[in-house]
Amino acid sequence: QLRLVESGGGLVQPGGSLRLACAGSGFNDDLYGVGWFRQAPGKEREGVACINIHDDTQYYEDPVVGRFTISRDNAKKTVYLQMDSLKPEDTGVYYCAAESSITATAMCVMTSLWDRYDAWGQGTQVTVSS
């Protein structure tokens, strides 16, 4: 059974950095996409960045382009989200998800599919505040 565990969240000042990790177990060769999503209080969940773990193609939502970097270490079955130049509007609970046979772009933008992804983690809180 596919299982994901996020870590690395915390409190950081504006302009600071954090690196989130999404560690997986139960992966199989059908797994293609891993993505990061976030939800701020009172707002809907939104995509952040997604990656195809086989060919390393990546997709980023506009608010994080140039500030966030998604990467993967397949040997460790872990996907990272390096977050730099953090802003207060980046505050929220960050979740990772995994899905079979999907591109990085589709994984992030196809909102109608999100609830059917193979697995979601429990989330990690990121708070950007002075």
Backbone as numpy.savetxt, mean C-alpha at the origin, in Angstrom:
# Nx Ny Nz CAx CAy CAz Cx Cy Cz
-3.41 -20.25 2.98 -4.26 -19.06 2.98 -3.38 -17.82 2.98
-3.70 -16.88 2.07 -2.92 -15.66 1.96 -3.19 -14.76 3.15
-2.13 -14.25 3.76 -2.26 -13.36 4.91 -1.26 -12.22 4.78
-1.71 -11.02 5.12 -0.87 -9.83 5.03 -0.81 -9.12 6.38
0.36 -8.62 6.75 0.53 -7.88 7.99 1.32 -6.61 7.70
0.71 -5.46 8.01 1.38 -4.18 7.82 2.14 -3.78 9.08
3.18 -3.00 8.89 3.93 -2.43 10.01 4.60 -1.15 9.55
5.09 -0.37 10.51 5.88 0.82 10.19 5.16 2.14 10.37
3.89 2.10 10.72 3.18 3.35 10.92 3.64 4.07 12.17
3.17 5.30 12.33 3.54 6.07 13.52 3.19 7.53 13.36
3.72 8.33 14.28 3.52 9.78 14.28 4.78 10.44 13.73
4.60 11.33 12.78 5.74 12.01 12.17 5.35 13.46 11.89
6.33 14.34 11.94 6.08 15.75 11.65 5.97 15.97 10.15
5.28 17.02 9.75 5.22 17.35 8.31 6.63 17.48 7.74
6.81 16.94 6.55 8.12 16.93 5.91 8.94 15.71 6.25
8.50 14.93 7.20 9.24 13.74 7.62 8.98 12.54 6.73
9.55 11.40 7.14 9.46 10.17 6.34 9.07 8.99 7.21
8.43 8.03 6.57 8.13 6.74 7.19 8.26 5.67 6.11
8.58 4.45 6.52 8.56 3.33 5.59 7.63 2.25 6.14
6.60 1.97 5.37 5.67 0.91 5.73 6.10 -0.39 5.08
5.78 -1.49 5.74 6.07 -2.82 5.20 4.80 -3.66 5.22
4.64 -4.45 4.18 3.51 -5.37 4.07 4.11 -6.77 3.89
4.07 -7.55 4.95 4.66 -8.89 4.92 3.59 -9.92 4.64
3.87 -10.80 3.69 2.87 -11.77 3.29 3.27 -13.20 3.58
2.27 -14.02 3.73 2.47 -15.46 3.85 1.39 -16.15 3.04
1.70 -17.35 2.60 0.72 -18.08 1.81 0.66 -17.64 0.36
1.68 -16.92 -0.10 1.71 -16.47 -1.50 1.81 -17.67 -2.43
1.27 -17.53 -3.64 1.49 -18.53 -4.66 1.83 -17.84 -5.96
2.11 -18.62 -7.01 2.57 -18.03 -8.27 1.48 -17.23 -8.97
0.22 -17.39 -8.56 -0.86 -16.63 -9.19 -0.93 -15.19 -8.70
-0.23 -14.89 -7.59 -0.29 -13.54 -7.03 0.47 -12.59 -7.93
-0.15 -11.49 -8.31 0.48 -10.51 -9.16 0.57 -9.14 -8.53
-0.53 -8.67 -7.98 -0.59 -7.30 -7.52 -0.61 -7.18 -6.01
0.16 -6.21 -5.54 0.09 -5.80 -4.13 -0.03 -4.28 -4.12
-0.93 -3.79 -3.32 -1.15 -2.35 -3.31 -1.30 -1.79 -1.91
-1.06 -0.49 -1.83 -1.29 0.26 -0.59 -2.49 1.17 -0.79
-3.35 1.18 0.21 -4.56 1.99 0.22 -4.62 2.71 1.56
-5.37 3.78 1.65 -5.47 4.48 2.92 -6.88 5.01 3.11
-7.21 5.23 4.37 -8.51 5.79 4.70 -8.35 6.77 5.85
-8.72 8.01 5.58 -8.68 9.05 6.60 -10.02 9.09 7.32
-10.07 9.60 8.54 -11.33 9.67 9.28 -12.38 10.44 8.51
-13.56 9.84 8.37 -14.65 10.49 7.69 -14.56 10.51 6.17
-13.55 9.84 5.63 -13.38 9.82 4.18 -13.40 8.40 3.66
-13.59 8.28 2.36 -13.59 6.96 1.74 -12.17 6.45 1.57
-12.04 5.16 1.50 -10.75 4.54 1.21 -10.27 4.98 -0.17
-8.98 5.19 -0.30 -8.43 5.60 -1.60 -7.16 4.82 -1.89
-6.89 4.64 -3.16 -5.65 3.99 -3.55 -4.47 4.92 -3.36
-3.31 4.34 -3.10 -2.09 5.12 -2.92 -1.06 4.71 -3.97
-0.63 3.46 -3.93 0.37 2.96 -4.87 0.22 1.45 -4.97
0.47 0.93 -6.17 0.34 -0.50 -6.40 1.51 -0.99 -7.24
1.83 -2.28 -7.11 2.97 -2.84 -7.82 2.64 -4.25 -8.30
3.15 -4.58 -9.48 3.10 -5.95 -9.98 4.39 -6.61 -9.51
4.26 -7.65 -8.70 5.45 -8.22 -8.07 6.29 -9.07 -9.03
5.77 -9.32 -10.23 6.54 -10.11 -11.19 7.38 -9.24 -12.12
6.78 -8.15 -12.64 7.55 -7.33 -13.58 7.90 -5.95 -13.03
7.53 -5.68 -11.78 7.90 -4.44 -11.08 7.21 -3.19 -11.63
6.20 -3.35 -12.45 5.49 -2.14 -12.89 4.77 -1.55 -11.70
4.71 -0.23 -11.68 4.16 0.48 -10.54 3.14 1.52 -10.98
2.25 1.84 -10.08 1.25 2.88 -10.31 1.14 3.71 -9.05
1.06 5.02 -9.23 0.90 5.94 -8.11 -0.26 6.88 -8.36
-1.04 7.11 -7.32 -2.07 8.13 -7.40 -1.42 9.51 -7.37
-2.08 10.47 -8.01 -1.48 11.80 -8.17 -1.01 12.45 -6.87
-1.76 12.36 -5.76 -1.33 13.07 -4.55 0.02 12.62 -3.99
0.49 11.43 -4.39 1.73 10.92 -3.80 2.87 10.82 -4.81
2.61 11.17 -6.06 3.65 11.08 -7.08 4.84 11.96 -6.69
6.02 11.39 -6.76 7.24 12.12 -6.43 7.58 12.13 -4.96
6.67 11.65 -4.12 6.92 11.61 -2.67 6.97 10.19 -2.12
6.16 9.31 -2.67 6.09 7.93 -2.19 6.72 7.00 -3.21
7.31 5.90 -2.71 7.90 4.90 -3.59 7.50 3.51 -3.10
6.93 2.72 -3.99 6.57 1.35 -3.66 7.65 0.43 -4.21
8.00 -0.60 -3.44 9.01 -1.55 -3.89 8.69 -2.92 -3.31
9.37 -3.94 -3.86 9.10 -5.28 -3.34 10.37 -6.08 -3.19
10.35 -6.98 -2.22 11.41 -7.95 -2.00 10.73 -9.31 -2.02
10.77 -9.94 -3.18 10.02 -11.19 -3.33 10.58 -12.29 -2.44
11.88 -12.29 -2.22 12.47 -13.32 -1.36 11.93 -13.23 0.06
11.67 -12.00 0.50 11.12 -11.80 1.85 9.60 -11.74 1.84
9.00 -11.83 0.65 7.55 -11.75 0.51 7.03 -10.47 1.17
7.69 -9.38 0.91 7.36 -8.10 1.54 7.33 -6.99 0.50
6.33 -6.14 0.62 6.22 -4.94 -0.22 6.32 -3.73 0.70
7.09 -2.75 0.27 7.36 -1.56 1.08 6.70 -0.33 0.46
6.42 0.64 1.32 5.98 1.95 0.86 6.84 2.99 1.57
7.79 3.56 0.85 8.62 4.64 1.39 7.88 5.94 1.19
7.62 6.64 2.28 6.84 7.87 2.24 7.73 9.02 2.69
8.00 9.93 1.80 8.83 11.11 2.10 8.01 12.38 1.95
8.53 13.47 2.48 7.85 14.77 2.39 6.39 14.64 2.81
6.16 14.00 3.92 4.80 13.74 4.37 4.07 15.02 4.71
2.77 14.99 4.44 1.89 16.13 4.68 0.78 15.73 5.64
0.17 16.68 6.33 -0.94 16.32 7.23 -2.06 15.56 6.51
-2.27 15.86 5.24 -3.33 15.17 4.50 -2.99 13.72 4.17
-1.77 13.29 4.48 -1.42 11.88 4.32 -1.87 11.05 5.53
-2.37 11.70 6.54 -2.81 10.99 7.75 -3.95 10.03 7.44
-3.86 8.84 8.04 -4.92 7.85 7.86 -4.43 6.47 8.23
-5.32 5.50 8.10 -4.93 4.10 8.28 -4.54 3.56 6.91
-3.36 3.00 6.85 -2.83 2.46 5.60 -2.98 0.94 5.60
-3.56 0.44 4.52 -3.79 -0.99 4.36 -3.05 -1.49 3.13
-2.58 -2.73 3.17 -2.10 -3.35 1.95 -3.06 -4.46 1.56
-3.07 -4.73 0.28 -3.95 -5.76 -0.27 -3.19 -6.52 -1.34
-3.65 -7.73 -1.61 -3.02 -8.57 -2.63 -4.09 -9.20 -3.50
-3.75 -9.36 -4.76 -4.73 -9.90 -5.70 -4.02 -10.68 -6.80
-4.67 -11.71 -7.30 -4.12 -12.52 -8.39 -4.44 -11.88 -9.73
-3.54 -12.13 -10.69 -3.80 -11.83 -12.11 -4.37 -10.44 -12.34
-3.62 -9.44 -11.91 -4.08 -8.06 -12.07 -2.87 -7.16 -12.31
-3.07 -6.11 -13.08 -1.98 -5.16 -13.29 -1.91 -4.19 -12.12
-0.79 -3.50 -12.02 -0.62 -2.53 -10.94 -1.66 -1.41 -11.07
-1.87 -0.94 -12.29 -2.82 0.16 -12.49 -4.23 -0.26 -12.12
-4.65 -1.40 -12.62 -6.02 -1.87 -12.33 -6.22 -2.07 -10.85
-5.20 -2.58 -10.18 -5.34 -2.84 -8.76 -5.65 -1.57 -7.98
-5.04 -0.47 -8.38 -5.25 0.78 -7.66 -6.53 1.51 -8.06
-6.90 1.44 -9.34 -7.98 2.30 -9.82 -9.34 1.63 -9.92
-9.37 0.28 -9.95 -10.64 -0.42 -10.12 -11.33 -0.56 -8.76
-11.94 0.51 -8.33 -12.53 0.53 -6.99 -13.60 -0.53 -6.80
-14.28 -0.91 -7.86 -15.35 -1.91 -7.74 -14.81 -3.29 -7.40
-13.49 -3.49 -7.57 -12.90 -4.80 -7.28 -12.32 -4.90 -5.87
-12.16 -3.75 -5.21 -11.38 -3.76 -3.96 -11.90 -4.76 -2.94
-13.19 -4.82 -2.75 -13.74 -5.70 -1.71 -13.56 -7.18 -2.04
-13.17 -7.48 -3.27 -13.02 -8.87 -3.67 -11.55 -9.30 -3.76
-10.64 -8.43 -3.36 -9.24 -8.81 -3.42 -8.97 -10.02 -2.53
-7.93 -10.77 -2.89 -7.64 -12.03 -2.20 -7.38 -11.83 -0.71
-6.74 -10.73 -0.36 -6.42 -10.52 1.05 -6.22 -9.04 1.34
-6.55 -8.65 2.56 -6.28 -7.31 3.08 -5.59 -7.46 4.44
-4.69 -6.54 4.72 -4.09 -6.52 6.05 -4.99 -5.80 7.03
-4.53 -5.72 8.27 -5.34 -5.12 9.34 -5.17 -3.61 9.41
-4.16 -3.08 8.75 -3.94 -1.64 8.70 -2.92 -1.16 9.72
-2.27 -0.05 9.39 -1.33 0.60 10.30 -1.59 2.10 10.24
-1.60 2.75 11.41 -1.95 4.16 11.50 -0.75 5.03 11.16
-0.97 6.00 10.30 0.03 7.03 9.99 -0.56 8.38 10.36
0.13 9.11 11.21 -0.32 10.43 11.62 0.77 11.44 11.34
0.44 12.45 10.53 1.39 13.50 10.19 0.91 14.78 10.86
1.63 15.20 11.88 1.20 16.35 12.66 2.38 16.97 13.38
2.33 18.29 13.55 3.36 18.96 14.31 2.95 19.10 15.77
